[in-house]
C-alpha cells in the first residue's frame, strides 16, 4: 500500500474535490461536510470519468408519489448515464454487482507526514494538516 | 350409495365424473343479440338515450368475425351460447373461458353515462352468460367498469365482487391517460382489495385518445399492428407510478396487445431506471422484476415469425412460463387455435401457457365436474390438443 499527499487540508475544503493520478490510475478525493472519501475515477458501467459527476442526495420513498431527500452530498452520480453510487463504499444505489473501488483517506500532521516513508514530496504549509490518500 | 350415484352419473355422461382442467381461454367475446338488449338493464334518463357504440373506422377482414361463428338465424357472432359451447368449449376443448364483453365504454365522453352503461353490461351478463347460459359453470367473466369515472368504477367493483363467475375487472386500452396515473388508483385499490385482477383489452379506435402516438393511421393493417404502442404506455406507466408497490397483491392482464415486444421494452426500462431511479424511488426492484408477480399477457394474436424457434426464444426472454396465458379471441377473425397457432413447445411450458398461469391467476380448480359437453367426440379431441399421455 502506498500513500500520497493529496494536498493541504485548506486546499480541500468541504464540497470540494481533487483528482490525483497514482500508478496510472485516476482517483477522486472528496471532502463532504468535513469527511474525506476517495474513489477510482472510472465508472464500472462504461468507464466514464465518474469523479466528474455531481454529488447529490439520496431519494427514498415508502409510498408512490412521496419522496424523502436524505444523505445530501453523499451520492455520486455518474456524468454519463446517471448511475448513483454511495460515495462511502462505491456500490450502486440500485442493487447490482457493479462497484467502484474506494480508498482510505487520512488527515495527518504535516511534520509526521514528512517522516513517513514513501510519501511524495509536497510543499507543506506547517500551519496545516495534510490529506493523505492510501492506495 | 354415493358411489352408486357417481357411477350412474358417469354412465349418463359416458365420461369420468371429474376431468382435469387443461385449457383455459382468456379472451372470448360474448355479444348482445341486439344493441337495444342493454336498455332493459338501464334506468332513465339513460335508458332512452342512444348508447354510443363501437364505430369501425378501420375494417378488419370479415367484418372482424370468423364467418362460421354467425348463428344460423343471422344473429351476431358470439351471441349464441350454444354455438359458443360447440366452437370453444368443445371445438378447442376449453375447460373454462374468461369472457370479455366488448363494451367500448371508453368511447363514451360522459363519465356518468359511461358508468350507467357499464352497470347495464354487468347486469346483462349476470343474467345471461353467467346465469341462464352458464349451466355448466364454465363461463367466467369480467366486471365492466368505466375508468373515466373512477369513483363509480370502484363502487361497481364493490357491488359485484364476490360473484362466483366474475373473476376480474375490465378496462379498455383507449383511455384518457395511462393507467398508472393517480386518478385511476381508487379503481385498482378496490380491485386489489377484492383480489380481482384488472384486464386491459383493445377498444374501438375512436376514443379519448387516437390509436397510435402519431394519431390515426391510414389502414386497418397499421391500426392493428400498432396496438402494442398503447399497451407499452400503460405497462410502463403502471410500473413507474408504483401501482404494484402501493397494491402489493394487485395483478394486471394485458389482453390482445401481443407479447413478443415485452422483453425488449423491459430491457429498455430496466436500463433507463438505473440512471433515472431517483425520480421514482418507490420502485424497490428493477422494473422487469414486477412482471412475474403482477403482470400477465394473453397470447392471441400470437406472433408468427418465419422461424418458429424464434418465438420460443422470445418466450424464454419474457419468462412466458410465468406471464403468458392462452387466448383464442373467439369469435373474431384472427382467432388462434391452440392446436395450430403455436410452435412445438416443451410440455411443461405448454401446460403453463395453456392452463396453469390462468388457473393460478383466476383461482380456478385443477379438476372440474364433467358435463354433457364432454360426452361428445370432441372430448377425445381435447386429449389430442394437450398431448396427454405422451
Contacts between the chains, C-beta under 8 A, distances in Angstrom:
chain1	res1	chain2	res2	distance
A	45	B	274	8.0
A	56	B	278	7.7
A	58	B	278	7.8
A	59	B	278	4.4
A	59	B	279	7.4
A	59	B	281	4.3
A	60	B	281	5.3
A	61	B	242	7.9
A	61	B	280	8.0
A	61	B	281	4.2
A	61	B	282	4.1
A	62	B	282	7.6
A	63	B	242	7.8
A	63	B	245	7.8
A	63	B	246	7.0
A	63	B	282	6.5
A	64	B	241	6.0
A	64	B	242	2.9
A	64	B	243	7.3
A	64	B	245	5.7
A	64	B	246	5.0
A	64	B	282	4.5
A	65	B	182	6.9
A	65	B	241	8.0
A	65	B	242	7.3
A	65	B	282	7.6
A	66	B	282	7.6
A	67	B	281	6.0
A	78	B	275	7.6
A	81	B	274	7.0
A	81	B	275	4.7
A	82	B	274	7.6
A	82	B	275	2.9
A	82	B	276	6.4
A	83	B	274	5.6
A	83	B	275	5.7
A	84	B	277	6.8
A	84	B	278	6.5
A	92	B	274	7.6
A	93	B	277	6.6
A	93	B	278	7.9
A	94	B	273	7.2
A	94	B	274	5.6
A	94	B	277	5.5
A	94	B	286	7.3
A	95	B	286	7.8
A	96	B	274	7.7
